[in-house]
Amino acid sequence: MKLAALAFAASLVAAAPRVPQGHSADILPRKVGGTRIQLPQVHNDNFQQHGKGPRALAKVYEKYHVELPGDLLAVLEQLSKDLTFSPPVKRAPAYGSRRLGAPFKNETDDDLGEVVAHPQLFDVEYLSPVQIGTPPQTLMLNFDTGSSDLWVFSTDTPAKQQNGQTLYRVEESSTAYRLDNHTWSITYGDGSHSSGHVYVDTISIGGVTVPKQAIQAATSVSSSFTGDAASSGLLGLAFDSINQVRPTKQKTFISNVLDSLEMPVFTVNLKKAEPGNYNIGFIDPTEYRGPLSFVDVDSAEGFWKFQASGFSIPDNRRGGRPGGNNGKPNNNNRPSGSSGPSGSGSSSSNSTTPIFVPVAHTAIADTGTTLLMLPAAIAQAYYLQVADARQDPSVGGWVFPCDADLPDLALHVGRYRAVVPGELIRFAPVDTDDFATARVCYGGVQSASGLPFAIYGDVFFKAVFTVFDVERKRLGFAPKP
């Protein structure tokens, strides 16, 4: 079936979002000589590889309060036996039966701090060291633009819910104090929850200090987190409105540090199999090329939510590229995102002309999600171009032969065309724990069917340099060098 036949999707199209162009120099400094924070990443080899694809998919459902499909639940039950951690044991109501909220869930000017981050194997999570308390205690946290809570394992956490995580030891910090009558609780899609007390303490990231940051210390932790010894919690970078502290919501780290930053932004520049980085308070022009294309964010529900227009991929049909390179990346023809009157201008490693298919959809930008979760029509259209790709109930999602040639996927946000190289969509091995020996691979693009929106996760951020403009509530996209 040719992609042109998917024109039925035109009935879904709304007005294309406005996507003005700009450069980092066009964003006026909030504070001349203000703080800059750079968070470089390194690889963390501690993550267990087994079942990484379906586990990443299940995490999306749990995070956004969506019922786990029966097939996926069965997969997790088997994986729980293999990996010796507790699987979800209860299905959550489908989305719509509960309110969508937070899912889980400066000292000197001209200051450039640096933090080493550790993505778990296959880039499932990105962990960064954060110093809490006086004297500072270093905890590895997951930076998450899809939530707004800073919660940690602590000495308040029952021993049976700990599994080697570094704990926040409240009693050892001279600057910590309990926020009276305040608690927090986050319910997940499998029916489990995390909850606890709220303290106020000093926090430092990359040498930049916030003296009074709300720290949510867990007294109960969902089984989704107890099996991960490397991570001591989450640091949310979404908007304050979905913070789960009650009765008074608390500010995120980015809100508390905003007035001291040189620019009211942070950027995400993730990479595959090599260090990437988060920058806070500035935009590094060496990390992208061409202009930045900005799209407005609707923050009403607390997320970095935006409107996308559709997609395009080469009309190869099933079978991949004739004369392909046996599934290996073609680095001599790497595509790049672009913007322009027709949204074209990207080079392509495929010989056919991409056909734009208008499928308007609402999406969020979420660094706490590993996969690229797209409307079912887009996922299906993409995998129609991949030889022997199929939806496999035994692993809960789209799979394909590991040696298949994967076309690039262009996601259109207004007139901007963000190209995700096919090499990034080869996400994880399925039948073994090693790409070198696997015959079946799990797709980095999966269907968002059942979710309240599409989710542009880490697969997207590895392809596209992204600016989170906190003050003006917008996202900026650009191709990488």
N, C-alpha and C positions, 0 to 999 in steps of 0.2 A: 504494500500500500504506500503510495507516494504521500509525502508530507502535505502536498497541496490539497489532498483529499481531506485534510483536517480543518479545512476552512470553516467547517461548521462551528468551530470555536469562536468565530467572529461574533456570534450572538452574545458571547460573554464579555465582550470588550466594553469598557467604560472609557471615558476621556483619558487620554494618555497623561500621566503625571508631568508636571512642569519640571524640567531638569536643566537649570542654568549651569553654565560652566564658570570656573574660576581657578585661581591658583592660591597657594598657601599665603603668598604676599597680600592677597586680597582680604584676608581675615585680620582685622585690626587686633593688636595685642590688648588683652584685658589689663595687663599690668606690665609696663615696660621694665625689662630686666627681671621679670618674674620667674617662677620655678619651672624647671623642666625635669621630667622623670623618664628615663629610658629603662625598659625591662627586656633585656635580651633573653633568649631561650636556649636551653640545651636539652638533649634527649634523656629521658628517664627509662632505663631498661627494666624497671621492676614490675611493669604491668604484665599480667598474664594474657597471652595471645589467644588462647583457646576460645572460640565462639565470639570473637570480637565484633563481628558484623551484627548478629541478632541481639547481642547485648547493647550495642549502640542504639539500635532501633527501639528496643524495649525502654531504654532510658528516656527517649523522647516521649513515648506514651505516658510513662510514669510522671515525668516532669510537668506535662501539660494536662494532667487529669483526664486522660482518655483511656477507655477500656482496652485492656490488652487482648488482641485477637486470640481465639482459642489455639490456633496453630502456634503462634509465638509463645503463648504461655507454656505449651507442651515442650517447646524447644528450651525454654528457660529452666523448666523442671529437670530436664536431662543435663543441661549445663551445670546446674547447681550440684548435681551428683558428681560431675567431673571435676568441678572447681571447689567443692566443699564449702559453698556459701549458701545462705538461705535464699530460695527463689521467692518471687511474689506468690502469696498463697490466697489472695483475695482479689477478685476483679472489682475495679472501680466502676461507678456509673458512667455512662457515656457522657461526652462533653455536652453541656447544656443543662445538665441536672444539678450542676454546682457552679457557683460564680467563678469566672476566670480571674485569678489574681496572681500574686507572686507564686510561682509554682513550687518552689522548694520550701519547687523548689518543687607656718612654714618658716623653716628656720632662717634661710638666707636667700637673697636674690642671686640670680645667675647660677642656681644650684642644679647640677646634672647628676642625679643619682643613678645607680645601675644595679639591677637585680637579675639574678640568674633564674630562669624558669625551666621546669622539667616536664615536657609533654610525655604522657604515658605511651607505651609502645603502640604503634599504629596511630599515634596522635589522638588517642581517645580523650585525654584531658591535658590541660596545660596548667602546670603548677608553678607558683612563684613564691619565694620566701617573703614573709611579712613579719615584721618585728612588733610584738605587742607587750606593753607593760614596762615597768622600771624595776630592776634592769631588764633590757629587752629579751624576750623569749621569741625564738624564730620558729614559725609554723609555715608549712607549705600549704598554700590555698589555691583553689581553682578560681580564676578570674572569669566572671560569668555576666555577659550583657543581657541575659534573659531572666535575671532576678535582682533583687534589691536588698538582700540581707547579708550581713557579715556574721556568719555563725561558725563556731568552732567546737571541736572536741575539747573537753576541759576536765578538770578534776571533779566537776559536778556530774560527769558522764559515768553511769554505772560501769563497773569493770567488765561485766559480761557483754557490754556493747562496744568495748574497745578491742582493737586488733593490731596493736603496735603503733597507732597514730601518736604523733607528738602532741601532748596536751597543753592547753593554756592553763597554767597554774595560778589561779586568781590570788591565792593567799601569798604568793611570792612576789607580787607586784605592789610596790608602795603607792602607786598612783591609781590603783583600781578601787572602784566603789560600786556597790549594788544600786541599780536604779529601782527604787522602791515601787512596789505594786505594778511592775511591768513584767510581762512575759511575752513569749513568742511561740508560735506553733505553725508548722507547715505540713499540709497533707499532700501525699503523692498519689499518683494514679493507681497504685497497687493497694491503696487503702492504708498503707503505713504512714507514719508521720515522724517528724523531728520537732522537738520543743525544748524549752528551758528558760533559764533566768537571763536577765539583761544587766550587764555591767557597763560602766564607762571607764575607759582607760586610754593611755597613750598608744598610738599606732604609728609606725614608720615604714614607708615603702621607698626604696631607692634613696634613702637618706633624707626624705621629706617627711616631716612629722605633723600629725594632727593630735593635739593634746587631749581632746575629749571626744573620742569616737565610741559609739555604741557597739559593744561586743556581745553577741548573742551566744551564751555558753550553753551547750546542749546538756540536758538532763535525760533526754531520750533521743535516740538516733535511729532513723530508718535503716532496715537491713540493707537497703540499696547502697549505703555508705560504709557500713561497718567492715565489709570485706576488703576495703581499699586502705591498706596501711600507709601508703605514700601520702595520701591527702588528709589534712587535718580540718578541712572545711571549705567554705565558699566565701568569696568576696564579690558581692553583686554590683553591677555597673549599669543597671537599668534605672528607671526614674523612681524618686522617693515615694511616690504614691502607692507602690505595691510592697513597700516594706511591711513585714508581718508582725512587728512589735505592737503590742496593745497595752494600755489604751492609747498611747501617743506614738505614732509612727516616728521612726528615727531616720536621720539623714545617712546617705551612703558616704563612703570615703570620697568619691569624686565630688559630691556636693560640698562636703566640708573643706576640701582642698581647693575648690574652684577659685575663690578670691585671690589666692596666692599664685595662681598659674599665669604664665606668660600669655597663653591663649586658652580659651575655654573649650578645649577639645582633647580627645585622646584618639589615637590611631591604632589600627590592628593590621599587622603585616606578618601573617603566618606563612610558613613554608613547609614543603614536604622533605623529610629526611635531612634537613639542615636547620640551623637556628633561625628563628624568626624573632619578632619583638612586638611589644606594646610600647608606645610613646604617650606620655601624658603631659599636656601643656604646650606642645609644639608639633609642627608637621615637618618632617624631614623630606625636603624635595628630592633627595637622592633615592628615595624608596618608591617612587612612581615616575611615570613619564606622561607627557601631555598635560592637558588641563584636568582638573577635578570636575566631575559632574555631580551636582548636588540634587537630592530629592528630599522633599519635606517629610518629616516624621509626624505621625499621629500618636501622641503620647497619652491619650485619654485612658488607656488601659495599662499604662506604665511601661510598655515595651517600646523598643526601637522599631516601630511598625511603619511600613511604607507600601506604596502601590507599584507593582510591576506590570508590564504590558504584554509580554508573551515570550516566545523563544524562537530560535532557528538552529537547525543542524543540517549538514549536507544530506541530500536526498539519495543516499547510497542504497537504501533498502537493506534487507538482511544479507549478511555476507561480508560486511566490512569493506575496507578499501581493496580494490584489486591490486595485487602486488604489494600488499602491506608489509610491515616489518615485524611480523610475528608477535604483535602485541607489545613491542617495546616502544618507548617514547621516541618520537622523531624530533630531536632537539634542533635540527636544522630548519625546521618549519614551525616553530612554536608560535601559536596565535597570540594576539593581544587584544584586549578590549579597546574600544574607541567610541567616539561620539561624533556625530556629524549630521548633515541634513537627512541622510538615509540610514543612519546607524551603521554604515558599512565602513570599511577601511582596515579591518583586521585581516592580516594574512591568515591563511588556513592550511593545515596539513592535509586537507582533503581537496580533491580535484573538482568537485561539483560545487555549484553556486548554492549557498544556503537559502532556504525558503523561510521567510518570516511567517510564523503562525501566531495570530493574536489570541492569547489566552490571558486575559486580565486576572490578576490575583493579588490578594493581600498577603504580605510577608513580614516577618520580623528578622532582624539581624541578631544572631544569638551565638556568641562564642562558647556557650556552655553546651551546645549541641554539636556533635561531631559530623553528622551526615548532612546532606543537602536534601531537604524534604520538600518535594514539589507537587503541584496538582497531578492527580493520577494520569490525566491526558498527556502531560508533558513527559512524565516518567515512561509511560507506555510508548509514546512516539520515539523517545530516545532509544529505548532498548529494541525497538523494531529495526533499528539500524545495526544491531550487533548480532553476529551469527550465533545462533543457538542460545540466546538469552531467554530466560524464562523466570516466572515467579515460582519460587520453590517453597511450598508450605513447610518443608522440613527445617528450613532456616528462617522462615518468616518474611522473605523479601526477594528482590530481584537478584539473580545470579547469572553468570556467564562463564564460558571457558576462559581460563587465565591467559591463554595465548591469543584471544580475540583482539582484533583491531578495534579500538574504541574511538569513535568520532568525538570531536570537540562539541561542546554545548554552549550556545550563546543565550544568555538571559537578558531580556530587554527591559530596561527601566526607563520608560519614556523613550527618548532617542539615544540613550546610552546603551551600548552593547557590551555586556560583561561576558568574556569568553572563559569557560572552564575547560582546560585541556583534558582530553580523554584519559591521560595518564593519571590524573587525580581521581578519576571515577573508579579506577581499579583499587578498591578500598581495602580488602582483606581476603586472605585465603579462607576457604571453607572446609575442604576435605582433609587438610593438614594444617599445621600451625606455621607454615613457612611458604612464602611465595615461590621459592626455588623448587619445591616438590609438589605444590598444589596444582590440581587440574581445574578446579572450580573456584571462582572468585566472587566475592560479595560486592555489590554495587554501592558506590558512594552517593548515588542518587537513588532515593526511594520515594514511594508514594506518600503524600500527606493526607490521603483519604482518612476521614474521621477526625483530623486535627482542625482546630479553629482557624488556622492560617498556614501558609507555607513557612518553612523555616530555613533561612540561609545560614548554614552552620559552617564548621571549620573547612569543609571541602571548598566552599566558596571563598573564604578568607585566604586560603592558600593561593588562589588564582587572582584575586582582586584586592588591591590596596584600598583600605576603607577608613574614612574619617568619621568619627562620632562627634558632631558639633553639639555640645551640651546646651550652650546658651541659646542658639538659634533653632534648636530641635530639628536637625537635618543630618543626613548621611551624605558623605562624599565618596565617589568611586573613581578609581583610575587604574589603568593597566600597570603592571610592574615592569621594571627594566628587563 
